[in-house]
Each structure stands twice: as C-alpha cells, then as structure tokens.
C-alpha cells in the first residue's frame, strides 16, 4: 500500500500543496504532477504550483506522472520541462 501525492488536488480543499508536500514527503510512493491556476489545470509553469522544489526533493525511486490533459503538440515540451528539473538532482 502506498500514498499518491497529487500536486493539484490540494487547491480544492484550500490547502497549500507545498506545505502538504513537506508534511507528507516521506510517505509518497507516487507523485502526480500538475499545475493549477484559479482551480483550473494549466500547463506547467503557467499556474500557482511551486512544483520544481517538490520534484527536486522527491526520492529518486518515486515515479512522477503528468496527470492532466496535455494537447498532443505540447506533450514533448511538458516531459522535457520535468526532465530538466529531474536532471538537476
């Protein structure tokens, strides 16, 4: 049994995803990455989610899932953006 942390869902319960991440970091077994602006999912870097520090502090064995609708022409960019952060670890 594991714990899936979803970076975006915290907005719907009026919680800060970064604060929740710090409290739950050691329990996370899957990380669902998304960016949110005004309770709408947006492409990474266009919202309010400070996702890069979270990704940087995940253990190397934690899988990261892009868990939002991405237009076909933007998938490569979103994956490259996440990989550029992962490569800083």
C-alpha positions as CSV (number, residue, x, y, z in Angstrom):
1,X,0.0,0.0,0.0
2,X,1.4,3.4,-0.9
3,X,0.4,7.0,-1.0
4,X,-0.2,9.0,-4.2
5,X,0.5,12.7,-3.7
6,X,-1.4,14.9,-6.3
7,X,0.1,18.3,-6.5
8,X,-3.1,19.9,-7.8
9,X,-5.8,18.4,-5.6
10,X,-4.8,20.5,-2.6
11,X,-6.3,23.6,-4.1
12,X,-9.8,22.2,-3.9
13,X,-9.6,21.7,-0.2
14,X,-8.0,25.2,0.3
15,X,-4.6,23.8,1.3
16,X,-1.1,24.8,0.0
17,X,0.4,21.9,-1.9
18,X,3.9,22.9,-0.9
19,X,3.0,22.8,2.8
20,X,1.2,19.4,2.4
21,X,4.2,18.0,0.4
22,X,6.6,18.9,3.2
23,X,4.4,17.1,5.8
24,X,3.8,14.0,3.6
25,X,7.1,13.7,1.6
26,X,8.3,10.6,3.4
27,X,5.0,8.8,2.8
28,X,4.8,9.4,-1.0
29,X,5.1,6.4,-3.3
30,X,3.7,8.1,-6.5
31,X,3.7,11.7,-7.4
32,X,1.0,13.1,-9.7
33,X,2.3,16.4,-11.2
34,X,0.0,19.2,-12.4
35,X,-0.1,23.0,-12.2
36,X,-3.2,24.9,-11.2
37,X,-4.3,28.5,-11.7
38,X,-7.7,29.6,-10.3
39,X,-8.7,26.0,-9.7
40,X,-8.1,25.1,-13.4
41,X,-5.4,22.8,-14.6
42,X,-2.8,24.6,-16.8
43,X,0.5,23.7,-18.4
44,X,3.5,23.5,-16.1
45,X,4.8,26.9,-15.3
46,X,1.6,28.7,-16.0
47,X,0.0,28.2,-12.6
48,X,0.5,28.7,-8.9
49,X,2.0,25.4,-8.0
50,X,5.6,25.6,-6.9
51,X,6.3,22.1,-8.3
52,X,10.0,22.3,-9.1
53,X,11.2,22.2,-5.4
54,X,8.9,19.2,-4.8
55,X,10.2,17.3,-7.8
56,X,13.8,18.1,-6.7
57,X,13.3,16.7,-3.2
58,X,11.5,13.5,-4.2
59,X,13.5,10.3,-3.7
60,X,14.9,9.0,-7.0
61,X,12.7,5.9,-6.9
62,X,9.4,7.8,-6.8
63,X,7.6,7.8,-10.2
64,X,6.3,11.1,-11.5
65,X,3.1,11.1,-13.5
66,X,1.9,14.0,-15.6
67,X,-1.7,13.8,-14.5
68,X,-3.6,16.3,-16.6
69,X,-4.8,16.8,-20.1
70,X,-2.0,17.8,-22.4
71,X,-2.6,18.8,-26.1
72,X,-0.6,16.4,-28.3
73,X,1.6,19.2,-29.6
74,X,2.7,20.1,-26.0
75,X,3.4,16.7,-24.6
76,X,7.1,16.7,-25.6
77,X,7.6,20.2,-24.0
78,X,6.0,19.2,-20.7
79,X,8.0,16.0,-20.5
80,X,11.2,17.9,-21.3
81,X,10.4,20.5,-18.7
82,X,10.0,17.9,-16.0
83,X,13.2,16.0,-17.1
84,X,15.2,19.3,-17.0
85,X,14.2,19.6,-13.3
86,X,14.8,15.9,-12.5
87,X,18.3,16.2,-14.1
88,X,19.2,18.9,-11.5
89,X,19.0,16.3,-8.7
